[in-house]
Amino acid sequence: MERDRGIVVEGLVREFKKGPRAVDGIDLRVEPGEVYGFLGPNGAGKSTTVLMLTTLLPPTGGTARVAGYDIVKEGPQVRASIGAALQEAALDPFLTGREHLNLQSALHGIPRAERKKRGNALLERVGLQEAADRRVRGYSGGMKRRLDLALALVHEPRILFLDEPTTGLDPQSRSALWSEVSRLARDEGVTVFLTTQYLEEADVLADRVGIIDRGRIVAEDTPEALKAEIGRPSVEATPASPAERDAVVGVLGGLAASLVLIILSPAVWPGPDTEGSPLGSLGLDNPAIFSIPIGFFCCWLGTMLGSEKGNERGYHELNVRSETGLGAEAASGH
């Protein structure tokens, strides 16, 4: 049934003895076939949440159902329904990639006749055919992460948990893993719960994004809605000369309600020769989540995180960018 491929969490809590309340009563719902991005800084509670949802860590309070099963009362059924690639890949350096898949298939009770066929198909999907018979100790970090993903898919799970799967990977390996995750959701209807520190990753992959900090979900929506709320397109204009600054502001000032207007100093950032025009150059940037200055992104969460000082700094930064003349250094956010 469709509902058996989703995740429902209500008031989930994990409090450690002599430690913090790592997860503080979160509620979330992941629909069948959805890629849900779980975003937050280090120590926010992302991995603790995944450990509870995969039955590796018991919750202190609250309830959660994964694939239709209660994570506390029906742990074996949950584990049979999910695949998980966690932060640390549990790989034996003395086994080959193919041997890992054969072992994982056997542990899941897959018939012997099916193991080789499924293993070969997974090795091809993650791009490890040529390295399949090499020992894992000779694999690069990206190859290990791709093998770990293949191991999580051996038993064809309905739900896949990926805990920061691309941390430390080079751009090519990251792109390959993104392509496979997208394909799983699009072509096979796999529900994906993805934790990440990368704004870009959530923007590219996720249908919806939940942002967690200090154990609480502080925002949740589609990437498009979050971008509309915290980031506007920006216009960067360079006057042809310092004397033309007021003329440029007069022409473009009406855009400030819907755009961030950034006036660059021509003395620092000269434009081309534009005789007869007050403008030296003009550029438009339509931001993705990952292109929003991370300082402002965190400040936007300031009220919910209890940082009034952070909020004031964030809104001041936005107002300065919108209303005053800036040198190139300030305008670029460095």
C-alpha positions in Angstrom: 0.0 0.0 0.0 1.1 3.6 -0.7 1.0 4.6 3.0 3.4 1.8 3.8 6.2 3.6 2.0 6.0 6.7 4.0 7.4 8.0 7.4 5.2 9.6 10.1 6.9 11.1 13.2 5.1 12.6 16.2 6.7 14.3 19.2 10.0 12.2 18.8 12.5 12.9 21.6 15.9 11.6 22.3 17.6 12.7 25.5 21.0 11.3 26.5 22.1 10.8 30.1 24.4 13.5 31.3 24.0 15.1 27.8 21.7 17.3 25.7 18.2 16.7 24.4 19.5 15.9 21.0 16.0 15.6 19.4 13.4 17.7 21.1 9.9 16.6 20.2 9.9 16.8 16.4 7.0 16.1 14.1 7.3 15.3 10.4 5.7 13.4 7.6 7.4 12.0 4.5 5.1 11.0 1.7 5.6 7.8 -0.3 8.1 8.3 -3.2 9.2 11.7 -1.8 12.8 12.8 -1.4 12.9 14.6 2.0 15.9 16.7 2.7 16.8 17.0 6.4 19.1 19.9 6.7 21.1 21.3 9.6 24.5 22.1 11.0 26.7 19.7 12.9 25.2 18.6 16.2 21.7 19.7 15.2 20.1 16.3 15.7 20.1 14.9 12.1 22.0 11.7 12.6 20.3 11.0 16.0 16.9 11.2 14.2 18.1 8.8 11.5 19.4 6.3 14.1 16.0 6.3 15.8 14.1 5.9 12.6 16.3 3.0 11.5 15.8 1.4 15.0 19.5 1.6 15.9 18.7 4.0 18.8 15.6 3.9 21.0 13.6 7.1 21.4 13.1 8.7 24.8 9.6 9.8 23.9 7.2 10.2 21.0 6.2 7.8 18.2 7.3 7.1 14.7 6.1 4.8 12.0 8.4 3.8 9.1 6.9 1.8 6.2 3.8 1.5 8.3 5.6 -0.1 11.3 6.2 1.3 14.8 10.0 1.8 15.3 9.8 0.6 18.9 7.3 -2.3 18.7 8.0 -3.6 15.2 11.7 -3.1 14.8 12.4 -6.2 12.6 9.6 -5.3 10.2 11.1 -1.7 9.9 14.6 -3.1 9.2 13.3 -5.4 6.5 11.6 -2.5 4.8 14.4 0.0 4.7 17.9 0.5 3.3 20.4 2.7 5.1 23.7 4.3 4.2 25.0 6.0 7.3 27.9 8.3 7.8 30.4 5.6 8.4 30.4 2.9 5.7 30.7 -0.5 7.4 33.0 -2.1 4.8 35.6 -4.9 5.1 38.8 -3.7 3.5 39.8 -7.3 2.7 36.7 -8.1 0.7 36.0 -7.0 -2.9 33.0 -5.0 -3.9 31.4 -8.1 -5.4 32.0 -10.1 -2.2 30.3 -7.4 -0.2 27.2 -7.6 -2.3 27.1 -11.4 -2.2 27.4 -11.3 1.6 24.8 -8.7 2.0 22.4 -10.6 -0.3 22.9 -13.8 1.8 22.2 -11.9 5.0 18.9 -10.7 3.5 17.9 -14.2 2.5 18.0 -13.6 -1.2 18.1 -16.9 -3.1 21.5 -17.9 -4.4 20.4 -17.9 -8.0 19.3 -14.3 -7.7 22.4 -12.9 -5.8 24.8 -12.8 -8.7 22.2 -11.2 -11.0 21.2 -8.5 -8.5 24.8 -7.8 -7.5 25.9 -7.3 -11.1 23.0 -5.0 -11.7 23.8 -2.9 -8.7 27.5 -2.7 -9.5 26.6 -1.3 -12.9 24.1 1.2 -11.5 26.7 2.7 -9.1 29.5 2.6 -11.7 31.7 0.0 -10.0 31.8 -2.8 -12.6 35.5 -2.4 -13.4 36.4 -2.2 -9.7 34.0 -5.0 -8.6 36.8 -7.6 -8.0 39.2 -5.2 -6.3 39.6 -5.2 -2.5 37.8 -2.3 -0.9 40.9 -1.1 0.8 42.0 0.2 -2.6 38.8 2.1 -3.2 38.6 5.9 -3.1 36.2 7.6 -0.8 33.6 8.1 -3.5 33.8 4.5 -4.6 33.2 3.4 -1.0 30.1 5.6 -0.7 28.8 4.2 -4.0 29.3 0.7 -2.8 27.6 1.5 0.5 24.6 2.8 -1.5 24.5 -0.5 -3.5 24.6 -2.5 -0.3 21.6 -0.5 1.0 19.7 -1.4 -2.1 20.3 -5.1 -2.3 17.0 -6.1 -0.8 15.0 -3.5 -2.9 13.8 -1.4 0.1 10.8 0.8 0.0 12.5 3.5 2.0 16.1 4.6 1.8 17.9 6.5 4.6 21.0 8.4 3.5 23.0 10.2 6.3 25.2 12.8 4.8 26.1 10.5 1.8 28.3 13.0 -0.1 30.4 14.5 2.7 34.0 14.6 1.6 33.3 13.5 -2.0 34.8 15.1 -5.0 32.3 16.9 -7.4 32.2 14.0 -9.9 31.4 11.4 -7.2 28.8 13.7 -5.7 27.1 14.2 -9.0 27.0 10.5 -9.7 25.4 9.7 -6.4 22.9 12.5 -6.9 21.9 11.0 -10.2 21.3 7.6 -8.7 19.2 9.0 -5.8 17.1 11.0 -8.2 16.6 7.9 -10.4 15.5 5.8 -7.5 12.8 8.2 -6.5 11.7 9.0 -10.0 11.8 5.5 -11.6 11.3 3.1 -8.7 9.2 5.2 -6.3 11.6 4.8 -3.4 11.0 7.1 -0.5 14.3 8.8 0.4 15.2 10.4 3.7 18.3 12.4 3.1 20.3 14.3 5.8 22.8 16.8 4.6 24.8 19.9 5.6 24.9 21.1 2.0 22.3 23.7 1.0 23.0 22.9 -2.6 22.3 19.2 -2.1 18.9 19.8 -0.6 18.1 22.3 -3.3 19.0 19.8 -6.1 17.5 16.6 -4.7 14.7 17.3 -2.3 11.0 17.6 -2.9 10.7 19.1 0.5 13.2 20.3 3.1 13.1 20.2 6.9 15.6 22.4 8.7 16.6 21.2 12.2 18.7 23.0 14.8 19.2 22.2 18.4 16.9 19.3 18.2 13.9 21.2 16.8 12.5 21.5 13.3 12.6 25.3 12.7 11.4 25.4 9.1 9.8 23.0 6.6 8.7 23.5 3.0 9.7 23.0 -0.6 13.0 24.4 -1.7 11.2 26.9 -3.9 9.1 28.2 -1.0 12.1 28.5 1.2 14.0 30.3 -1.5 11.1 32.7 -1.9 11.0 33.4 1.8 14.7 33.8 2.5 16.2 34.9 -0.8 15.2 37.2 -3.5 16.8 37.7 -6.9 19.4 40.4 -6.9 20.5 43.1 -9.3 24.1 44.2 -9.2 24.7 47.6 -10.8 28.0 49.4 -11.3 27.8 53.1 -12.1 29.9 54.4 -14.9 31.5 56.8 -12.5 31.0 57.8 -8.8 29.0 60.8 -9.9 26.4 58.6 -11.6 25.5 56.7 -8.5 22.4 58.7 -7.6 21.2 58.4 -11.2 21.5 54.6 -11.1 19.7 54.4 -7.8 17.0 56.6 -9.2 16.5 54.3 -12.2 16.6 51.0 -10.3 15.3 52.0 -6.9 11.8 50.9 -7.7 13.0 47.3 -8.0 14.0 47.1 -4.3 10.6 45.8 -3.3 11.1 42.6 -5.2 14.8 42.5 -5.7 18.0 43.0 -3.7 19.6 46.0 -5.2 23.4 46.0 -4.9 25.3 49.1 -6.0 29.0 48.4 -6.6 31.7 51.0 -6.4 33.2 51.9 -9.8 36.5 52.7 -8.2 36.9 49.2 -7.0 34.9 47.3 -9.6 35.1 49.2 -12.9 32.7 48.4 -15.7 33.3 48.7 -19.5 33.3 52.0 -21.3 29.6 53.1 -21.5 29.8 56.7 -22.6 26.4 58.4 -22.3 25.0 55.9 -19.8 25.1 56.1 -16.0 25.6 52.3 -15.9 29.0 50.7 -16.2 27.5 47.2 -15.8 24.3 45.4 -14.8 23.8 41.8 -13.7 20.8 39.7 -12.4 21.2 36.8 -10.1 18.3 34.4 -9.3 19.4 32.5 -6.3 19.1 28.9 -5.3 19.2 28.1 -1.7 22.9 27.3 -1.8 23.7 30.8 -3.2 22.2 32.6 -0.3 25.0 33.9 2.0 25.2 31.2 4.8 25.5 34.0 7.4 22.2 35.4 6.4 20.6 32.0 6.1 21.5 31.3 9.7 20.4 34.7 10.8 17.0 34.1 9.2 16.5 31.3 11.7 17.6 33.5 14.6 14.2 34.2 16.1 13.4 30.5 16.3 16.9 29.7 17.7 16.7 32.4 20.3 19.4 34.7 18.9 18.0 38.2 18.7 21.5 39.6 18.1 21.9 37.3 15.1 18.6 38.4 13.7 19.5 42.1 13.9 22.7 41.4 12.1 21.0 39.4 9.4 18.3 42.0 8.6 20.8 44.8 8.8 22.9 43.0 6.2 20.0 42.6 3.9 18.9 46.3 4.3 22.4 47.5 3.6 22.7 45.4 0.5 19.3 46.8 -0.7 19.6 50.5 0.1 23.2 51.7 0.2 26.2 51.9 -2.0 28.7 49.1 -1.4 32.2 48.4 -2.5 32.9 45.1 -4.2 34.2 43.4 -1.1 31.0 44.1 0.9 28.7 43.3 -2.0 30.2 39.9 -2.5 29.7 39.0 1.1 33.4 38.5 1.9 
